[in-house]
Amino acid sequence: MASQKLENPLRVLRSAVNKDVLVKVKDGNSFLGRLIFTDSTMNIVMVDTDEVTDDLNTPLARYGTVLIRGSQILYIVVDYKRS
């Protein structure tokens, strides 16, 4: 089994500033946008944000700037490629 270096999640998230990210929140919604800010509690601010369906093909709503509380985030995909 190959050894992998574990990275600090906050460091990875901070390195993702100005990149496209996919964020899944606890209520089941998913958001695609460009990450512009994060803090030590993983609150994030995104711009050019779309709320998308689970298959990621259909935008449900288009938002400008969005704040998502870190306590509501299930996972974040960094450097997500929009189709």
TORPA-4810 file (N, C-alpha, C, O; in nm, 3 decimals):
<nodes>
NODE_1_0.084_-0.117_0.000_0.000_0.000_0.000_0.089_0.124_0.000_0.179_0.136_0.083_M
NODE_2_0.066_0.214_-0.091_0.146_0.336_-0.102_0.111_0.433_0.009_-0.006_0.449_0.043_A
NODE_3_0.212_0.497_0.065_0.186_0.595_0.169_0.153_0.729_0.105_0.213_0.769_0.005_S
NODE_4_0.057_0.797_0.163_0.015_0.927_0.114_0.029_1.029_0.226_0.004_0.997_0.342_Q
NODE_5_0.069_1.148_0.191_0.081_1.254_0.288_-0.057_1.314_0.313_-0.125_1.356_0.219_K
NODE_6_-0.098_1.318_0.439_-0.225_1.379_0.473_-0.209_1.530_0.479_-0.111_1.580_0.535_L
NODE_7_-0.305_1.600_0.422_-0.300_1.745_0.420_-0.403_1.802_0.516_-0.508_1.742_0.539_E
NODE_8_-0.373_1.916_0.570_-0.465_1.987_0.656_-0.581_2.039_0.569_-0.557_2.109_0.471_N
NODE_9_-0.706_2.005_0.604_-0.820_2.049_0.522_-0.830_2.200_0.507_-0.867_2.249_0.400_P
NODE_10_-0.799_2.274_0.611_-0.804_2.420_0.600_-0.700_2.473_0.503_-0.725_2.568_0.429_L
NODE_11_-0.583_2.412_0.503_-0.479_2.454_0.410_-0.521_2.425_0.265_-0.499_2.508_0.177_R
NODE_12_-0.581_2.310_0.242_-0.629_2.276_0.108_-0.737_2.374_0.064_-0.737_2.419_-0.050_V
NODE_13_-0.828_2.406_0.155_-0.936_2.499_0.122_-0.882_2.639_0.093_-0.927_2.705_0.000_L
NODE_14_-0.787_2.683_0.173_-0.728_2.816_0.148_-0.652_2.820_0.015_-0.648_2.924_-0.050_R
NODE_15_-0.595_2.709_-0.024_-0.524_2.705_-0.153_-0.621_2.703_-0.271_-0.580_2.722_-0.385_S
NODE_16_-0.749_2.681_-0.243_-0.850_2.674_-0.349_-0.914_2.810_-0.379_-1.002_2.818_-0.465_A
NODE_17_-0.871_2.915_-0.311_-0.926_3.049_-0.337_-0.901_3.085_-0.483_-0.792_3.064_-0.536_V
NODE_18_-1.004_3.140_-0.547_-1.005_3.178_-0.689_-1.014_3.058_-0.783_-0.983_3.069_-0.901_N
NODE_19_-1.055_2.943_-0.730_-1.079_2.825_-0.814_-1.226_2.788_-0.806_-1.296_2.825_-0.712_K
NODE_20_-1.273_2.713_-0.906_-1.410_2.664_-0.905_-1.423_2.550_-0.805_-1.337_2.462_-0.798_D
NODE_21_-1.530_2.552_-0.727_-1.556_2.448_-0.629_-1.701_2.403_-0.637_-1.789_2.479_-0.678_V
NODE_22_-1.725_2.280_-0.597_-1.858_2.225_-0.581_-1.877_2.204_-0.432_-1.794_2.140_-0.367_L
NODE_23_-1.987_2.258_-0.377_-2.014_2.248_-0.234_-2.148_2.178_-0.215_-2.250_2.222_-0.269_V
NODE_24_-2.149_2.070_-0.139_-2.271_1.998_-0.104_-2.303_2.032_0.041_-2.217_2.017_0.129_K
NODE_25_-2.427_2.077_0.068_-2.465_2.115_0.203_-2.562_2.013_0.262_-2.617_1.929_0.191_V
NODE_26_-2.583_2.022_0.393_-2.659_1.921_0.466_-2.803_1.906_0.420_-2.860_1.797_0.432_K
NODE_27_-2.864_2.011_0.367_-3.004_1.998_0.323_-3.017_1.932_0.187_-3.127_1.917_0.135_D
NODE_28_-2.904_1.892_0.127_-2.906_1.819_0.000_-2.877_1.903_-0.121_-2.859_1.849_-0.230_G
NODE_29_-2.871_2.035_-0.107_-2.842_2.123_-0.220_-2.694_2.121_-0.254_-2.609_2.095_-0.168_N
NODE_30_-2.665_2.148_-0.381_-2.527_2.157_-0.429_-2.508_2.291_-0.498_-2.597_2.339_-0.567_S
NODE_31_-2.391_2.350_-0.478_-2.361_2.481_-0.534_-2.228_2.476_-0.608_-2.131_2.420_-0.558_F
NODE_32_-2.225_2.535_-0.727_-2.103_2.548_-0.807_-2.068_2.695_-0.816_-2.154_2.777_-0.849_L
NODE_33_-1.945_2.730_-0.789_-1.904_2.869_-0.799_-1.756_2.884_-0.777_-1.684_2.786_-0.758_G
NODE_34_-1.709_3.009_-0.780_-1.569_3.037_-0.757_-1.550_3.080_-0.612_-1.613_3.176_-0.566_R
NODE_35_-1.464_3.010_-0.541_-1.436_3.039_-0.402_-1.352_3.166_-0.393_-1.248_3.177_-0.458_L
NODE_36_-1.399_3.264_-0.311_-1.319_3.386_-0.296_-1.274_3.409_-0.152_-1.186_3.493_-0.128_I
NODE_37_-1.332_3.337_-0.055_-1.292_3.357_0.084_-1.328_3.235_0.167_-1.430_3.171_0.144_F
NODE_38_-1.244_3.204_0.265_-1.274_3.102_0.365_-1.210_3.145_0.496_-1.113_3.220_0.496_T
NODE_39_-1.264_3.097_0.608_-1.205_3.130_0.737_-1.176_3.002_0.815_-1.189_2.892_0.762_D
NODE_40_-1.137_3.017_0.942_-1.093_2.902_1.021_-1.207_2.808_1.059_-1.180_2.696_1.104_S
NODE_41_-1.333_2.849_1.043_-1.446_2.760_1.070_-1.508_2.706_0.941_-1.618_2.651_0.943_T
NODE_42_-1.437_2.722_0.830_-1.478_2.676_0.697_-1.603_2.745_0.644_-1.669_2.693_0.554_M
NODE_43_-1.637_2.864_0.699_-1.736_2.946_0.631_-1.674_2.984_0.498_-1.554_3.014_0.491_N
NODE_44_-1.754_2.984_0.392_-1.699_3.017_0.261_-1.785_3.121_0.191_-1.906_3.129_0.214_I
NODE_45_-1.721_3.199_0.106_-1.791_3.293_0.020_-1.757_3.256_-0.123_-1.640_3.237_-0.158_V
NODE_46_-1.862_3.245_-0.206_-1.845_3.209_-0.346_-1.912_3.316_-0.433_-2.008_3.380_-0.392_M
NODE_47_-1.860_3.334_-0.554_-1.921_3.423_-0.653_-1.954_3.344_-0.778_-1.906_3.232_-0.797_V
NODE_48_-2.039_3.404_-0.863_-2.083_3.337_-0.987_-2.134_3.198_-0.956_-2.093_3.100_-1.018_D
NODE_49_-2.225_3.190_-0.861_-2.269_3.062_-0.805_-2.399_3.015_-0.868_-2.493_3.092_-0.886_T
NODE_50_-2.403_2.886_-0.901_-2.524_2.820_-0.948_-2.563_2.712_-0.849_-2.478_2.637_-0.801_D
NODE_51_-2.693_2.704_-0.818_-2.745_2.589_-0.744_-2.779_2.485_-0.848_-2.848_2.514_-0.945_E
NODE_52_-2.730_2.363_-0.830_-2.746_2.260_-0.933_-2.814_2.137_-0.877_-2.818_2.115_-0.756_V
NODE_53_-2.868_2.056_-0.969_-2.930_1.929_-0.932_-2.820_1.828_-0.901_-2.702_1.853_-0.926_T
NODE_54_-2.860_1.713_-0.848_-2.762_1.610_-0.812_-2.683_1.558_-0.930_-2.568_1.516_-0.914_D
NODE_55_-2.742_1.559_-1.051_-2.667_1.513_-1.168_-2.577_1.623_-1.225_-2.505_1.600_-1.323_D
NODE_56_-2.582_1.743_-1.165_-2.497_1.858_-1.199_-2.518_1.911_-1.340_-2.438_1.992_-1.388_L
NODE_57_-2.621_1.866_-1.407_-2.644_1.911_-1.544_-2.744_2.026_-1.552_-2.740_2.105_-1.647_N
NODE_58_-2.832_2.037_-1.455_-2.938_2.135_-1.463_-2.925_2.239_-1.353_-2.939_2.206_-1.235_T
NODE_59_-2.898_2.366_-1.389_-2.896_2.469_-1.286_-3.039_2.498_-1.238_-3.130_2.517_-1.319_P
NODE_60_-3.057_2.500_-1.107_-3.188_2.531_-1.050_-3.204_2.681_-1.030_-3.313_2.735_-1.048_L
NODE_61_-3.097_2.747_-0.993_-3.100_2.892_-0.969_-2.960_2.947_-0.990_-2.861_2.876_-0.976_A
NODE_62_-2.955_3.075_-1.023_-2.826_3.142_-1.043_-2.817_3.255_-0.940_-2.907_3.338_-0.929_R
NODE_63_-2.706_3.257_-0.866_-2.685_3.358_-0.762_-2.558_3.435_-0.793_-2.473_3.390_-0.869_Y
NODE_64_-2.546_3.551_-0.733_-2.423_3.628_-0.744_-2.325_3.580_-0.638_-2.251_3.484_-0.660_G
NODE_65_-2.326_3.647_-0.524_-2.237_3.612_-0.414_-2.314_3.531_-0.310_-2.426_3.566_-0.275_T
NODE_66_-2.252_3.424_-0.261_-2.317_3.333_-0.167_-2.223_3.309_-0.048_-2.104_3.287_-0.065_V
NODE_67_-2.280_3.314_0.072_-2.208_3.277_0.194_-2.266_3.146_0.242_-2.388_3.134_0.257_L
NODE_68_-2.181_3.047_0.268_-2.226_2.918_0.321_-2.153_2.895_0.453_-2.030_2.899_0.459_I
NODE_69_-2.231_2.872_0.558_-2.171_2.845_0.689_-2.099_2.711_0.688_-2.148_2.613_0.633_R
NODE_70_-1.982_2.709_0.748_-1.902_2.587_0.753_-1.974_2.472_0.820_-1.952_2.356_0.784_G
NODE_71_-2.059_2.501_0.919_-2.129_2.396_0.991_-2.234_2.326_0.905_-2.284_2.220_0.943_S
NODE_72_-2.269_2.384_0.791_-2.371_2.326_0.703_-2.311_2.248_0.585_-2.386_2.190_0.506_Q
NODE_73_-2.180_2.248_0.573_-2.114_2.185_0.457_-2.089_2.037_0.483_-2.033_1.999_0.586_I
NODE_74_-2.131_1.953_0.387_-2.098_1.810_0.391_-1.962_1.784_0.329_-1.877_1.719_0.389_L
NODE_75_-1.942_1.837_0.207_-1.812_1.823_0.142_-1.792_1.931_0.037_-1.887_1.996_-0.007_Y
NODE_76_-1.666_1.948_0.000_-1.627_2.046_-0.103_-1.535_1.976_-0.201_-1.441_1.908_-0.161_I
NODE_77_-1.563_1.993_-0.330_-1.476_1.942_-0.436_-1.398_2.062_-0.490_-1.457_2.155_-0.545_V
NODE_78_-1.266_2.059_-0.474_-1.181_2.170_-0.515_-1.142_2.153_-0.660_-1.122_2.041_-0.707_V
NODE_79_-1.131_2.266_-0.731_-1.090_2.268_-0.872_-1.188_2.190_-0.959_-1.148_2.116_-1.049_D
NODE_80_-1.317_2.207_-0.931_-1.422_2.136_-1.004_-1.432_2.191_-1.145_-1.433_2.313_-1.165_Y
NODE_81_-1.438_2.104_-1.242_-1.450_2.145_-1.383_-1.596_2.149_-1.422_-1.666_2.048_-1.418_K
NODE_82_-1.643_2.267_-1.459_-1.782_2.282_-1.505_-1.796_2.221_-1.644_-1.705_2.230_-1.726_R
NODE_83_-1.910_2.159_-1.667_-1.931_2.099_-1.801_-2.010_2.190_-1.890_-2.037_2.156_-2.005_S
</nodes>
